[in-house]
Structures are given as structure tokens and as C-alpha cells.
Amino acid sequence: MRYTVVWLKRAQDELAEIWINARHRNAIAAAAYAIDVHLQSDAATKGVEVSEGLRQLSAPPLRILFSVSDDDRLVEVAAVREA
């Protein structure tokens, strides 16, 4: 099942801040791209559940929190941090 991956404004801002301050910007960009690709397929099975409706996924050097709506086939990335 394919999903649309959307980064919420807060997550976009966090990712931008990480990228601006990164020594290895290519690694940050590659990890963000890998997250998008990884979550496009069977997103509800990816990462680990941290609370009901919220999952965590690591793609070093990043770690994200995301939610999945199976009915809408939508993934929302809510937060991103350096792993």
C-alpha cells in the first residue's frame, strides 16, 4: 500500500535548523530523502510505536516522530531530531 508523506510545518522547521547547523549537510538531505522513500510503502509497519497513533523511525543521522492514517494513506512527520 502506498502512502503520501507530508512533513508538518514544525518538522520542516526542525529539519531546516538541523541542516543549517550540520557539518555534513549531504547526510541530512540523504536521510530525509530515505525517510520519505521508506514511509511511502506500508508506513504503519515502519519504526516503533511510542504511543497510540505515534511512531518513531531512525534514519541516521535523523530520528522522526510520525503518524499514519491508513484510511487516507497519509503519513504525517510531526517532529525530527538528530539521532
N, C-alpha and C positions, 0 to 999 in steps of 0.2 A: 504494500500500500504506500503510495507517495504522499508526502506532506509538503505544505508550503511553510518555510521557515521565515519568521519575522522577528527582528530584533527590536524590542521596545526602546523608546527614546532613552530611558535611563541606561539600558545596556549599551546602546550606541555611544552614549556619552562616556561611559566607563571604558569601553573599548578604545575610543579615541584618546582618552587620557593615558591609558596603558601604552598605546602605540607611540604617542608623542614622547613619553619618557623612556621608551625602550632603547636598549643598546642594539638589539637585534630586531629591527622592525620587520624584516622579512619573515622571521619566525612567528611573530604575532599575526601577520597577514596570512601566512600559511595555515596557522592553527584556526583562525576564524573561518577560512575557506573550508578546511577539513570538517569543522563543526557543521557548517551549512550542508555539505555533501552527506555527512554521516546521518544527520537528522532527517533528511528528505525521504528516507526509507525506513519503515517500521519504527518510527520515533518512540512509540510507547514502550519498546523493549530496550531502549538505549539508556546507558547510565544507571544510576541507582536512585531509588525513591528516598527522599529526605523527609518528606511529609506528604500527606494526602494531596495529590494533584501537583506536586513539585518534585522534580527530578534534578540530579546533578550529573554532569558529564565533564570529564577531564580530557583535554587535548593539549598537552604541554606545549607551550608554557601557559595555557589558559585553562580556567575552570569556569563552567557556566551553571546557572540555575535556569530551568526551563519547565514549561507546562505543555501538555499535549491535549488537544481536542480531537478525539477520534472522529466524532460526527462531522466536524468541519475540515478534518485532515489538515490541521493547523498546529504548528509549533511556535510558541512564543518564548524567546530568550529574554528572561527577566533581569538577569544580572550576570556580570562577568568579572572575574578576578584573575590575578596571576596565580598560577598553580604552585 
